[in-house]
Each structure stands twice: as structure tokens, then as C-alpha cells.
């Protein structure tokens, strides 16, 4: 039997919020208020917008990580927030068709597939110019 003291295993910090929805409703919306309409848009059914879910998930995960960083963690988080917030809430952002009380389903852009020869021809044209 070893007489060496075993070092305690450090537990990974647990997130403050169990889900994205919890973070949005309990932290994000109460904290980052804007007068809605005109420049700023929000949709009460924000979870129907894929881009909003992606951006908010990024902000939530960063918040959970950077809140633990002493000193500059929250300042670093605000750099990310300041980038995403005008896009997320902007008049041409993911909620641009919605109002506080009405969700309008966003329609994704349509793409026509390139002809099978397109990418081969493009690569040949690029190398021919060098």
C-alpha cells in the first residue's frame, strides 16, 4: 500500500445554464435590452431561426467559458457580443421579417447547381493565367 497522498482530481466547472434556451431567457434577454423596431429586431420564436441559434449558441458557449477567465474574460466576451449583436438584431439580420409578436418563416436562398464541367474549367482558367 502506497503512503503517498493522492492529489485531488479537479472537477471541470459546470455551466451556469443547462441549455441555450435557459441562457437566452435568463441571461441574454434580461441583460442586453434594446428598443425593438426600426434598427433592432427580435422574434419571440427565435428558436425557429437557424442563424440565430448558431450565433446565440456561440455566444452562450463563449460566455460559459470566458466567465471563468479572471480579469479580462468578460471584456473578451464583449468583443464577440459587440460583433454578433448588430448582426443578430439588425434590420437585415435573421429576424428582419419578424416583429415582437409575429414570426414569419425565413426562406433560404436558392442555389442552382454548377454544371459538371464548371469547376474543372475554372481551375484550368486560373492556372492558365499564372
TORBA-414879 format. One line per 5 residues: number of its first residue (from 1); their letters; for each residue x, y, z of C-alpha. Coordinates in Angstrom, 2 decimals, always signed. Example, Ala and Ser with C-alpha at 12.3 -4.5 7.8 and 13.67 -1.06 7.14 Angstrom:
<pts>
1> as> +12.30:-4.50:+7.80  +13.67:-1.06:+7.14
</pts>
This chain:
<pts>
1> xxxxx> +0.00:+0.00:+0.00  +1.36:+3.39:-1.01  +1.83:+6.06:+1.61  +1.80:+8.86:-0.95  -1.11:+11.23:-0.67
6> xxxxx> -3.23:+11.22:-3.77  -3.86:+14.57:-5.38  -7.50:+15.57:-5.56  -8.97:+15.31:-9.02  -10.08:+18.74:-10.15
11> xxxxx> -13.68:+18.78:-11.33  -14.43:+20.54:-14.60  -16.55:+23.64:-13.98  -20.22:+23.10:-14.59  -22.09:+25.51:-16.86
16> xxxxx> -24.32:+28.06:-15.18  -27.08:+27.41:-17.71  -28.21:+23.92:-18.69  -29.37:+24.86:-22.19  -29.27:+27.56:-24.82
21> xxxxx> -32.90:+28.41:-24.12  -32.13:+28.89:-20.42  -29.21:+31.20:-21.25  -31.25:+33.24:-23.74  -34.28:+33.69:-21.46
26> xxxxx> -32.48:+34.04:-18.12  -29.31:+35.93:-19.11  -29.23:+37.28:-22.65  -32.69:+38.85:-22.97  -32.85:+40.43:-19.49
31> xxxxx> -29.29:+41.77:-19.74  -28.95:+43.04:-23.32  -32.10:+45.07:-23.85  -32.71:+47.15:-26.93  -35.68:+49.20:-28.02
36> xxxxx> -37.16:+46.97:-30.70  -38.44:+48.06:-34.08  -36.62:+50.02:-36.75  -32.93:+49.34:-36.22  -33.33:+46.38:-33.83
41> xxxxx> -35.43:+43.27:-34.46  -36.29:+40.28:-32.31  -38.55:+37.29:-32.80  -40.25:+35.70:-29.80  -39.84:+32.43:-31.71
46> xxxxx> -36.11:+32.99:-32.07  -35.54:+29.23:-31.92  -37.10:+28.94:-35.43  -34.15:+30.83:-36.94  -31.11:+28.64:-37.67
51> xxxxx> -28.73:+31.60:-37.89  -29.94:+32.95:-34.57  -29.48:+29.54:-32.93  -25.95:+29.33:-34.32  -24.95:+32.84:-33.20
56> xxxxx> -26.62:+32.56:-29.79  -25.06:+29.13:-29.17  -21.66:+30.60:-29.96  -22.26:+33.49:-27.57  -23.56:+31.18:-24.84
61> xxxxx> -20.60:+28.79:-25.04  -18.17:+31.70:-25.06  -19.95:+33.24:-22.07  -19.76:+29.97:-20.12  -16.02:+29.69:-20.88
66> xxxxx> -14.94:+33.31:-20.55  -16.83:+33.94:-17.29  -14.21:+31.69:-15.68  -11.26:+33.66:-17.04  -10.07:+36.06:-14.34
71> xxxxx> -9.59:+39.68:-15.20  -10.27:+40.02:-18.90  -12.70:+37.17:-19.59  -15.85:+39.24:-19.75  -14.09:+42.02:-21.66
76> xxxxx> -13.09:+39.43:-24.24  -16.67:+38.15:-24.35  -17.97:+41.64:-25.08  -15.78:+41.80:-28.18  -17.69:+38.79:-29.52
81> xxxxx> -21.06:+40.15:-28.37  -20.37:+43.52:-29.99  -19.70:+41.73:-33.27  -22.75:+39.44:-33.22  -25.39:+41.70:-31.65
86> xxxxx> -25.78:+44.16:-34.56  -25.99:+41.24:-36.99  -28.37:+39.20:-34.85  -30.72:+42.09:-34.02  -30.07:+44.16:-37.15
91> xxxxx> -32.77:+45.32:-39.53  -31.38:+42.88:-42.15  -30.45:+40.12:-39.69  -32.19:+36.77:-39.13  -35.27:+38.42:-37.59
96> xxxxx> -35.74:+41.09:-40.27  -39.19:+39.85:-41.32  -40.43:+39.25:-37.79  -41.86:+41.53:-35.15  -42.01:+41.10:-31.38
101> xxxxx> -45.39:+39.40:-31.77  -45.25:+37.74:-35.20  -42.86:+35.16:-36.62  -42.52:+34.98:-40.39  -40.76:+31.90:-41.68
106> xxxxx> -37.46:+32.84:-43.32  -36.78:+31.39:-46.74  -33.26:+30.23:-47.51  -31.52:+31.48:-50.62  -31.84:+29.24:-53.64
111> xxxxx> -28.79:+27.84:-55.40  -28.61:+26.38:-58.88  -26.02:+23.59:-59.13  -22.99:+24.42:-61.27  -22.64:+22.42:-64.49
116> xxxxx> -20.35:+19.38:-64.05  -17.58:+20.99:-66.13  -17.65:+24.34:-64.28  -15.09:+23.72:-61.55  -12.70:+21.94:-63.89
121> xxxxx> -12.89:+24.78:-66.40  -12.43:+27.37:-63.65  -9.32:+25.62:-62.32  -7.86:+25.45:-65.83  -8.55:+29.14:-66.43
126> xxxxx> -6.88:+30.08:-63.10  -3.73:+28.07:-63.83  -3.54:+29.37:-67.40  -3.21:+32.91:-66.06  -0.13:+32.07:-63.97
</pts>
